Amino acid sequence: MASMQLPVMPPVAPMLSKAVPRIPEGPFCYEPKWDGFRSIVFRDGHDVEIGSRNERPMTRYFPEIVEAVEANLPEKCVIDGEIIVVIGDRLEFEVLQQRIHPAASRVKLLSQETPASFIAFDLLALGRHRLHPAPFRGATGDSRGMPGPRGCAIHLTPATRDHEMAVQWFSQFEGAGLDGVVAKPLAGTYQPDKRTMFKIKHQRTADCVVAGYRVHKSGPDSIGSLLLGLYKEDGSLASVGVIGAFPAARRKELFNELQPLVTTFENHPWDWAKLQEGSTRNPRSSEFSRWNANKDLSFIPLRPELVVEVRYEHMEGDRFRHTAQFNRWRPDREPRSCTYEQLEEPVKYDLADILSANS
């Protein structure tokens, strides 16, 4: 990176978006909202750097993208986009997370077993010219003269000014694992680290069983998050995610309210230590996060008797992709009635159809 000489130099914080409830109409450029690692690629000849949203370098984790950048992109360029991993016909964020590994040998192996792709959004610099801030042009104008790459690891995001097409994408592309739609004002400019775009994401509700909690960092008598479960066809209770973000006073109230339900791990549906006895590897039984070795993921078990209605965006496998949001308590619901059958299933859509037209 020290030898790079670009009109836009790393680190750069990417432009952000703010959530709105519906797709706005008017002079906008609409793009699918990809579910991956937001990244900015810097290339100056054989020097390639991949920056992340938190401005930390990601280069070492994705050697296949570095190779594709050198093979397919202009000699000098800076491009904002998203790193994704495709498994079958959809995006798999959980697999993408596993690509962040400290061992070089593991990084090399994963780059071959679960190769990543880069989806280009905006061209920030080309040659000696800095292209931001400049008004968005919409549709293919967002590429600002970038040539179409020859490799399959780099793609240009679809874009349209047609509101009806954006509405169609919103429902259609979810089946391929995409997050929603992004709307960029055509008169707007690229503003690093500013929420000048709009994002529209899927919102649904589900009734879940509360089967445990984690304490808040503020103290042992305050709830940090509630652990959610849904019953499977075989009668077992699957861990599907958490809810948190409670006001400080409510955290303490919840702690007191939940104490009568505190139980032991014996006969609890999530006695992970027992479940792991017959297994050599069970990622969800780990008490520590791969992202932070000091982050304690142990929890206080509760008798699975409370039902809560939560808001969620979409599922990834059998879990909520993002942290769910508290909606209301459901004392009228029987815990055993909280099953996967209540969840809305998006229509399947082959991700290859989206990427093949924009490679």
Buried (B, 14 or more C-beta within 10 A) or exposed (E): BEEBEBBBBBBBBBBBBEEEEEBBEEEBBBBBBBBBBBBBBBBBEEBBBBBBBEEEBBBEBBBBBBBBBBEBBBEBBBBBBBBBBBEEBBBBBEBBEBBBBEEEEEBEEBBEEBBBBBBBBBBBBBEEEBBBEEEBBBBBBBBBEBEEBEBEBBBBBBBBBEBEBBBEBBBBBBBBBBBBBBBBBBEBBBBBEBEBBBBBBBEBBBBBBBBBBBBBEEEEEBBBBBBBBBBEEEEEBBBBBBBBEBEEEBBBEBBEEBEEBEBEBEEBBBBBEEEBEEEEEEEEBEEEEEEEEEEEEEBBBBBBEBBBBBBBBBBBEEBBBBBBBBBEEBEEBEBEEBBBEEBEEBEEBEBEEBBEEBB
